[in-house]
Amino acid sequence: MKRNYQGEKIAVVGVEKQLPQTFLRNKQVIFYESLTEDAVLEEGRQFLKNFAKDYTALVFYLNCSSEIAEQLIEEGRTLGVRVTVTVDEKAA
């Protein structure tokens, strides 16, 4: 992930207690565990509105449908921030 966002200020956003405990925890990456599974799209949009100005890229670590992922990515484009969303096609 850091390779794709080299030199940028990024944040990883996910559902509480579901973010991976990886080597990224030791890097200078900000983690937010502030979304709930039953309102991912609504809360994700609100998060983007609140924090898009603070980051050049946001990575949403979620198991969501491609539809929800596309909506979050489009919201990011509208706000001028790059958004990446993990997708679990089985959730679709």
N, C-alpha and C positions, 0 to 999 in steps of 0.2 A: 504494500500500500504506500509506504513512504517513497518508494521508487516512482510511483505515478504522480505523487504530489510534492516532489522534491522542492524545498525552499518555500513552501507555502504554509500558511497557517490553517490547519485543518482540525476538525472536530469529528469524533465518532459518536453517533447518537443511537441509542437502542432502548429496549425494554428492560426494566429493572432486573438485575441479576442474570441477564442473558448475554451480556457482552463477553466476548472471548478473553480469557486471561492469557494473552500472548506477549511476545517480546515488545509489542507496541506500548505496553504499560510502562516500559522503561524509557521510551522515547518522549520527545516533547509533543505529545498528542493529548488533546483535551478529550475526556470521555464524559458523556452525559447519559445517565440512565434515568430518563425522565418520561418515557412514553409508556402507555398501557396498551395491552394487546387489543382491547376492544374498541379503541379510538385512535388507531395508528395514523390514519390519514388526517383527521382533524387536528390532532396534537402535533403531527409532523409539520403541517402547514403553519400552525401557530409558532412552532419552534423556529422555522425558517424566517418568519416575519420578525421574530424577536432577535435572532442572532446572525442573520445573513450579512449584516454590515461588519460583523466582527471577524469573519473568516473568508478565505478565498475558496474553500471547498468544505463540504460536509459529507460524511459517509454515514448513511443510515444502515445499521446492522439489524435487519428485520427479516422475519419469515413472512413475506406478504406476496400477494399476487402481482403479476406484471402490470396490471391496470393501476394498482395503487402506486407501484414504483414509478410508472410513467407520469402520474399526476404529481408526485413529489419532485421529480426531475424537472417537469415543466414549471412548477412553482419556483424552483431554484433559478431557472433561466429567467423568469420574469423579474426576480429580485437581483439578478446579476451574480449569482454564486453557483459554482459547480457542485452538482449533487450526484452521488453514487448510492445505489440502493441494492442490497442483497435481495435475492428473490428465491422463494421456494415454490416451484411450479405446482407441487402437490397441494399447496394452500389455495391455489386458484380455483 
